[in-house]
């Protein structure tokens, strides 16, 4: 157990080593913050220390982090948060009355009128009521019960919690969960950690990353031979693929879930991020209820939202909610118990979620400015979605579907055989090799498609559309030049 | 799978039922927010609806939630948070300069100068540097590397993450984790969820809840017959038991961990909450390093701190950090990867943690007021600790150890045989029966000792010392009267 080393010191083998740690944790991968991003951080440090590089700055287009890319917060939201943080400001005449009344209402719902108190584990009552009213407005009057709302620490927390409830069984009875490929790697990471079986269904790149029921059926039938498929996850608008699902497709998915007895998980954090003409966001909840009681009384659904995306982009506050439909009462009690162990989601994030679902109304002093700010952000995103698609599609060897929604493009790239061989010799995925080389040569940080999953033999990268217009233009040109150089080099 | 019900509607069996959900989640228990608290919330609602009760208000002494009990936030902390939330206020001349410079520094460390950006998953660099300097000051110059600091979503998040890394093996090779009894139920809940083996070591109530190495050895030796003990958790100052460990005891624990190859987890969230004369907080880190390289180079230690307790009591912000000593480099890389999946801890909580470790300094404009507020809170807590012990010890059938630190008393109560029988007939723990009855009759919400663990045949409750002085006095008198009435009724 312990031995004297040469210098006379006692050395003990560590208790916790790579061989004796939790094996499921080792299987977790999360490309959005993987080796490329670690290298980008190193490069930033090297630049700041005066080291010479072929670029002046690192541009991070790896993660949907709007404020980091210069997007400004919504003034009203931040005014209310300041008032809630330091209620002395309620006496300050420079703050608008609607911000004050909103802050007052939030503080009244906090123990001791302080955001420093724990809230109920499910979230502050009045916030859950506001979320329910928001959902009812959004879904054209479909009723929503505040008891079905759980506030969360970002959407990720809600998704992991729901998956945790669903996992059971061993061997061929082990829970399987269907996820789209390409996927947002939170799903694969959570499933690996929970030891659940990941069932891949492929989105159809040729038809703008659409979801095909035949492909769902294929994936399910194959999976039934080695696990117990119990849940189906959908991301709409799509991450990393940017598609927006049609109402018809959502109906098909719901029918499929009902027929095959699958718990539906709808990741709808990009619900305001719809840019393409003719596209519209339809919530799973709304479609489910409009399909009539045969579905609305039976299909189990959890849907997720967050403060991190849309027009607000407030990732750092870790706010979010989930709505749970048709969940068994005993399971719901277990869910409530489970979330109580973590005490409560961060209260500033809950306050922010409240503002998102209950923004300034017509006639209130902050309304005009709120609408102006929101519209400006969403229009800019729509323009950048278009620009990204257009520029990338001018490059031979890159083909990019329209960015209908969300915040990403996921173009397909042609990688020459010689480059594939060099990558393989190095033990790297070819698109990781490509992105790493781009980072070293241009300072642009993208995520390789292999981090999200893709059809064998195809290669992609994910790029956010968030940099400000001028920077995005530079970025796209650099990508273009890099791709041409890379293709030439390995031809 | 589906059938027509009498009204002609299709009814499907649910996908997710109590029988098909994750069995480890079902095993989770968390008494601090358990049935007593749920009933307390119901009673509050009933009171607000005008229902007649034998009391005018519910007093919640079940949870260490200082602001909910009327404790005021530290002005400086909230000023900085308001400035960070709404940086326009940096132009407001009513804010002190030190608050502004602190806010400026925090914002400069945020992407796009906004708390709405994701931070690094390990936490904001400058905050981790401030934490490291705080630890060095606290520990009399023992060095601290910011790379060993991970910011967390409250201490709970850090503790669960560390336990997650440690769990592996099956059957008799399954990881066992030693926890004190009584314990804070986060530990048992996390171990149940992870499917790890809980190894109980008993604190000695007769000697003020002291920790005895002989008892550690007994617990360990027994556990080795059925599991693989790998970690030892200590809470100092103690929750729920309020003891403060002597330096000697900490040395013994470290020697024991070294000898038996156990990973040490030190929960030190109450490090500023020490009241009893002659008691002093000693961090495990400091003691470890002062024991010399034989220990400081080998013993693996994770220690946890939080913004939720001490003099600040900012629970709602979910801020915290952990320091990791002597962790294997490969495991550390896995830890960094694991925390990246959840993106980052809430940034307002990180900002608050920064203020806690870097408060106003002598000569700065906010210094005097900060010291005044901090001292007032800690003195009041010390007085209430004393008052609680004194009043409870006047009651025949209640005996209470001194509350040396933390925020709780954990008195032992005598429950008459007749009451034990009535509880057992109802399938309730006798102290749950006692606390539920107290709640119904007096409106006082305590947590039964069985929620924390206790020696067989002994009964306790946990009561926070947080209510304001006048309310605490009323509460203690009501407890006294209730206990006397209860004892008489069942004698």
Interface residues (C-beta under 8 A of the other chain):
Chain A: X1 X2 X9 X10 X11 X12 X13 X14 X15 X16 X17 X18 X20 X21 X22 X23 X25 X26 X28 X29 X30 X32 X33 X41 X63 X65 X66 X67 X68 X69 X70 X71 X73 X78 X79 X81 X82 X83 X85 X86 X89 X92 X110 X111 X112 X114 X115 X116 X117 X118 X119 X120 X121 X153 X154 X156 X157 X160 X164 X165 X166 X167 X168 X186 X189 X190 X193 X230 X231 X258 X261 X262 X263 X293 X294 X297 X298 X300 X312 X313 X314 X315 X316 X317 X318 X326 X327 X328 X330 X331 X334 X337 X338 X340 X341 X342 X343 X344 X345 X346 X347 X348 X349
Chain B: X1 X2 X9 X10 X11 X12 X13 X14 X15 X16 X17 X18 X20 X21 X22 X23 X25 X26 X28 X29 X30 X33 X34 X41 X63 X65 X66 X67 X68 X69 X70 X71 X73 X78 X79 X81 X82 X83 X85 X86 X89 X92 X110 X111 X112 X114 X115 X116 X117 X118 X119 X120 X121 X153 X154 X156 X157 X164 X165 X166 X167 X168 X186 X189 X190 X193 X230 X231 X258 X261 X262 X263 X293 X294 X297 X298 X300 X312 X313 X314 X315 X316 X317 X318 X326 X327 X328 X330 X331 X334 X337 X338 X340 X341 X342 X343 X344 X345 X346 X347 X348 X349
